[in-house]
Structures are given as structure tokens and as C-alpha cells.
């Protein structure tokens, strides 16, 4: 064998060894729980959005049902058809994990249940309701998501899920930094293992004192902010920022002549003491009247249902009963406001 062939053979064996080691590393990382579930794409998206679901994912939930993220980053096994076909009335449900449906099958989260209700109620049109919930987004990120990704889907109506912690800000400087090939590497468990154990320690995650200061400030005031917008200057500042972003979202919809509904999910303490109306609901009621939102306040129905409206695991996210209530109340409010096609 000539020297050139020996070198070529050695190169081939080296490449093969690298692939074998990567496969073993991925298998070990997956067995340790890294990358076994859904993956966020937090690089390659606008800083104002922060992150979204990495498109094209199909994983098995630990709760025994599949979770599908389509090509547009929405929770659905099917892709959105663009341009929108004739005879289709399309609703886009923007929100966080409450809209996404933690521990909930896709067809039992309130966007899918809303589609079932409206399909039976609206004749002559095909009703599509798309679940655009992304875990962890706040109101300002949701407004940015709609601006950057949502309008390309050609919705006829938009809904926005609101949870009390949606007013909390995101330290922009805490977002990870980009490097070549990172979006591709997001799909591999080994990368998530390395990021968790090594990369963040090398500060490639973009952490800095300013981000830590804001996180500590949020931790210090979080409980008061979520229940009492006027409790202190930080609460008022964050609530004002959140309502400004919601107002900007409503303005986007108004410019396009697209109705928009604001769905307010109560917290358990509010459910246990629904009278008088909690201050956050008062603020959002005024915002809806001023900005033209169709308001869907779930407090009364959730309070009447009690704790079964929430998951047993965290007493915060809606259960299957809670999602059904949200879909029913949303359908009722949209019909009353004349926002549905006749």
C-alpha cells in the first residue's frame, strides 16, 4: 500500500472514529436527560423575541402523548398553509406555557378546543386555530413574536393569553451569544450537555452583572408584582411596560383590521378570594376598554370551579378542565363581540 493510500485510510478511520464518539456522546447525553424533550431556538431570533420553539420537532412527552412543533414553530403536527386558502377563517393564539398547554395533549389545549367549538358553530367556513404558545414569553416578547413571525401566517383574529408574571422583564444581556453552526447544534443532546456543564461556565451564554442584578431584583419583588401593580415603583414600572407592549400589539391588529382578544388567567390566590376584583384584573379591564381588546376574564369561572381548574402538579397552569373553560369563555366572548364570521 502506498503512503498516499495509508494516509487516506487513516483519515477515513479518524473521521469514522469522530462520528462514533459523537454518537456515543449523544446517546449518553440523551440518557442523562439532555435534549430528550423540546428544544428552544434562542439564537437566530430577534433579541426582542428572545426565543421560540425550534421548528420541526416531534418528541414524546413524559406524560404519554406526542408533542409536535411544526415548520412555523407552532404546536401542531401540521404546517400552516401559506397563502391562506379561500374559505378559511384563521385564528392565532399567542401566549406562553398556559397557551402551549403544559402536561396537556395538543388537542386538549384551549386553542384546539376552541377550534372544535367554532367548527360546530360557524358554517360555510373552515376554522383553523393555531397554538403559538411559547413557554416563558412575557407580554413584550409576545408582541415582538407576533410582529416578526405571526403576521406572515395571515390570521383573521388574534388571541393573547395573559398570566400575572407576564409583566416581568427579560434581561436582554442574558441571552446566549451566536456562533457558527449553533442553530444546527441545538438539535443534538451532546451540545446541551456541554452547554450546561461547560459553555455557560466559559460565559458563552452572555451572562453579565447587569443581567444578574435584574434577575435578583425580579426575585426580590416577584410575588408583589404579580398581585399588586401599585405595590412599589418596580411593580408599576414593569406593569406599565407590559401594558405598553399589549397596547402596541392591539395597534398592530387594529391597523390590519384584525380583532384581538385578551385572555386573563387568574392565579390560585385570586380564585380563592375573587371579591373584590383583584388589582391586576382592574388594570387589564381598563386596558381592554382603552385599546379595544375583547376581554376574556376567566376569574369567575375558575373560582366557581375551584382547584380542579388547575394542574395538581403546580396549582398554576390550567388542567384539562381549565383549558375547556378557557375555550368556552373565549368562544362566547368572540361571538358576543361579533368577531366571528357569520
C-alpha positions in Angstrom: 0.0 0.0 0.0 1.4 3.4 -1.0 1.9 6.2 1.5 -0.9 8.2 0.0 -3.4 5.4 0.4 -2.3 4.8 4.0 -2.9 8.5 4.8 -6.3 8.4 3.1 -7.2 5.3 5.1 -6.0 6.9 8.4 -8.1 10.0 7.6 -11.2 7.9 6.9 -10.7 5.9 10.1 -10.3 9.2 12.0 -13.5 10.6 10.6 -15.3 7.4 11.4 -14.0 7.4 15.0 -15.2 11.0 15.4 -18.7 10.1 14.3 -18.7 7.0 16.6 -17.6 9.2 19.5 -20.3 11.8 18.7 -23.0 9.1 18.5 -21.9 7.6 21.9 -21.8 11.1 23.4 -25.3 11.9 22.1 -26.6 8.7 23.5 -25.1 9.3 26.9 -26.3 12.9 27.0 -29.8 11.8 26.0 -29.9 9.1 28.7 -28.9 11.8 31.2 -32.0 13.9 30.1 -30.3 16.4 27.9 -32.1 17.2 24.7 -34.7 14.5 25.3 -37.6 17.0 25.2 -38.4 20.1 23.2 -35.6 22.4 22.2 -35.8 26.2 22.2 -34.1 28.2 19.4 -32.7 31.1 21.4 -30.2 32.3 18.8 -31.2 33.4 15.3 -34.3 35.1 16.6 -34.7 38.8 17.3 -33.5 39.9 20.7 -36.9 41.4 21.4 -38.5 37.9 21.0 -35.7 36.1 22.9 -36.5 32.6 21.9 -39.0 30.4 20.2 -39.6 26.6 19.6 -37.0 25.2 17.2 -39.2 24.3 14.2 -39.7 20.7 13.0 -39.6 18.8 16.3 -41.5 15.7 17.2 -40.9 14.2 20.7 -42.7 12.0 23.2 -44.0 13.7 26.3 -43.1 12.1 29.6 -46.9 12.2 30.2 -47.6 9.8 27.4 -48.6 11.9 24.4 -46.6 13.2 21.4 -45.6 16.9 21.2 -45.2 18.3 17.7 -43.7 21.6 16.6 -44.3 22.4 13.0 -42.2 24.2 10.4 -43.5 27.6 11.7 -42.6 26.9 15.3 -46.2 26.3 16.4 -47.6 23.4 18.5 -49.2 21.3 15.8 -48.3 18.3 13.7 -49.4 20.1 10.5 -47.8 23.1 8.9 -49.7 26.3 8.2 -50.6 26.7 4.5 -49.4 30.0 3.1 -51.0 31.8 1.3 -54.2 31.1 3.2 -56.7 29.1 1.1 -60.1 30.5 0.3 -62.8 29.8 2.8 -60.5 29.6 5.8 -61.0 31.6 9.0 -57.7 31.5 10.8 -57.1 32.3 14.5 -53.7 32.7 16.0 -53.4 32.1 19.8 -50.3 33.9 21.2 -49.1 33.3 24.7 -46.8 31.4 27.0 -46.9 27.9 28.6 -50.6 28.5 29.6 -51.5 28.7 25.9 -49.0 26.0 24.9 -50.5 23.5 27.4 -48.1 22.2 30.0 -48.8 18.5 30.7 -51.7 18.7 28.2 -52.1 16.9 24.8 -52.2 19.2 21.8 -55.9 18.5 21.1 -56.9 19.3 24.7 -55.2 22.7 25.0 -57.6 25.6 24.7 -56.6 26.6 21.1 -57.5 23.2 19.7 -60.7 23.0 21.8 -61.7 26.5 20.6 -61.3 25.1 17.0 -63.6 22.3 17.8 -66.2 24.6 19.3 -66.1 27.1 16.4 -66.1 24.4 13.8 -69.5 23.3 15.1 -70.8 26.9 15.4 -69.6 28.5 12.2 -70.9 27.0 9.0 -69.6 27.5 5.5 -66.0 28.2 6.5 -63.1 26.1 7.6 -61.9 27.3 11.1 -58.2 27.0 11.9 -56.9 27.8 15.4 -53.1 27.7 15.7 -51.3 27.3 19.0 -48.5 29.8 19.1 -47.7 29.5 22.8 -44.0 29.5 23.7 -43.0 28.7 27.3 -41.6 31.6 29.3 -42.5 34.5 27.0 -43.7 37.8 28.6 -46.1 40.3 27.1 -43.4 42.3 25.3 -41.9 39.2 23.8 -45.3 38.1 22.6 -45.9 41.4 20.9 -42.5 41.0 19.2 -43.2 37.4 18.2 -46.5 38.5 16.5 -44.6 41.3 14.7 -41.8 39.1 13.5 -43.5 35.7 12.9 -47.2 35.9 13.4 -48.4 38.2 10.6 -46.8 36.0 8.0 -49.4 33.4 8.9 -52.3 35.6 7.8 -54.5 35.4 10.9 -58.1 36.8 10.7 -58.2 37.0 14.5 -55.6 37.0 17.3 -55.9 36.0 20.9 -53.3 36.8 23.6 -53.0 34.8 26.8 -52.1 36.8 29.9 -50.6 35.5 33.1 -49.6 37.7 36.0 -45.9 37.1 35.7 -46.1 38.3 32.0 -45.2 41.7 33.3 -41.7 40.6 34.5 -38.9 41.9 32.2 -36.2 39.9 30.4 -32.6 40.9 30.9 -31.5 41.2 27.2 -27.9 40.8 28.1 -28.6 37.4 29.5 -29.4 36.0 26.0 -26.9 33.5 24.6 -24.4 34.6 22.0 -24.3 33.4 18.5 -21.6 31.3 17.0 -21.4 29.5 13.6 -23.4 26.3 13.5 -25.2 26.8 16.8 -28.8 26.5 15.4 -27.7 23.2 13.9 -26.1 22.0 17.1 -29.3 22.8 19.1 -30.8 19.5 17.7 -28.2 17.4 19.4 -28.2 16.3 23.1 -24.4 16.4 23.4 -24.5 20.1 22.8 -27.0 20.7 25.6 -24.9 18.7 27.9 -21.8 20.7 27.0 -23.6 24.0 27.3 -25.0 23.1 30.7 -21.7 21.8 32.1 -19.0 23.8 30.2 -20.1 26.6 27.9 -22.1 28.6 30.5 -19.0 28.5 32.7 -17.0 30.0 29.9 -19.6 32.7 29.7 -20.5 32.0 26.1 -24.1 32.3 27.4 -23.8 36.0 27.6 -24.2 36.3 31.4 -23.1 39.6 32.9 -23.5 41.6 36.2 -26.4 43.7 34.7 -28.4 40.6 33.9 -27.7 39.2 37.4 -28.8 42.4 39.0 -32.1 42.4 37.2 -32.7 38.8 38.0 -32.1 39.4 41.7 -34.4 42.5 41.5 -37.2 40.4 40.0 -36.7 37.6 42.6 -37.0 40.2 45.3 -40.2 41.8 44.1 -41.8 39.0 42.1 -44.6 38.0 44.5 -45.7 41.6 45.0 -45.5 42.5 41.3 -47.8 39.7 40.2 -50.6 40.6 42.7 -50.3 44.3 43.2 -49.3 46.6 40.3 -49.1 49.6 42.5 -47.2 48.0 45.4 -43.9 49.7 44.6 -42.0 51.6 41.9 -40.6 48.5 40.2 -44.1 46.9 40.0 -45.6 50.0 38.5 -42.7 50.3 36.0 -43.0 46.7 34.9 -46.8 46.8 34.6 -46.6 50.0 32.6 -44.1 48.4 30.3 -46.2 45.3 29.8 -49.4 47.3 29.1 -47.5 49.4 26.6 -46.5 46.3 24.8 -50.0 45.0 24.8 -51.2 48.3 23.5 -48.7 48.1 20.7 -50.0 44.6 19.9 -53.5 45.9 19.8 -52.4 48.7 17.5 -50.9 46.2 15.1 -54.2 44.3 15.0 -56.2 47.5 14.5 -54.0 48.6 11.6 -54.8 45.3 9.9 -58.5 45.3 10.9 -57.9 42.1 12.8 -59.9 41.6 16.1 -57.8 40.8 19.2 -58.9 39.1 22.4 -57.1 39.2 25.7 -57.5 36.1 27.9 -56.7 36.7 31.5 -55.7 33.6 33.6 -56.1 34.1 37.3 -53.8 32.8 40.0 -54.9 30.5 42.7 -54.9 33.2 45.5 -57.2 35.3 43.2 -59.5 32.3 42.7 -59.8 31.8 46.4 -60.7 35.4 47.0 -62.5 36.6 43.8 -64.3 39.5 45.5 -63.4 42.3 45.3 -61.9 42.3 41.9 -58.1 41.9 42.2 -56.0 44.9 41.1 -54.4 43.2 38.1 -57.8 42.4 36.6 -58.8 46.0 37.2 -55.8 47.2 35.3 -56.4 44.8 32.4 -60.1 45.7 32.2 -59.2 49.3 31.8 -56.5 48.4 29.2 -59.1 46.4 27.2 -61.5 49.2 27.2 -58.9 51.7 26.1 -57.1 49.6 23.5 -60.1 47.7 22.0 -59.3 44.2 23.3 -62.1 41.7 23.6 -61.6 40.8 27.3 -62.0 37.3 28.5 -61.5 37.2 32.2 -61.5 33.7 33.5 -61.6 34.6 37.2 -65.3 33.9 37.9 -65.4 30.5 36.1 -62.1 29.4 37.6 -63.2 30.5 41.1 -66.5 28.7 40.7 -64.7 25.5 39.6 -62.0 25.7 42.2 -58.7 23.9 42.2 -59.7 21.3 39.6 -59.3 24.1 37.1 -55.5 23.9 37.7 -52.9 21.2 37.4 -52.2 19.2 40.5 -48.5 19.4 39.9 -48.1 23.2 40.2 -51.5 24.7 41.0 -50.9 27.4 38.4 -51.2 26.1 34.9 -54.7 25.1 33.6 -55.8 21.5 33.8 -57.9 19.8 31.1 -60.9 21.4 32.8 -59.2 24.8 32.9 -58.4 24.6 29.2 -62.0 23.6 28.4 -63.3 26.6 30.4 -60.9 28.9 28.6 -62.1 27.7 25.2 -65.8 28.0 26.1 -65.4 31.5 27.5 -63.3 32.6 24.6 -65.8 31.3 22.1 -68.6 33.0 24.0 -66.8 36.4 24.1 -65.8 36.3 20.4 -69.4 35.6 19.4 -70.8 38.3 21.7 -68.3 40.8 20.2 -69.2 39.9 16.6 -65.7 38.9 15.9 -66.6 35.6 14.2 -67.7 35.2 10.6 -71.5 35.0 10.1 
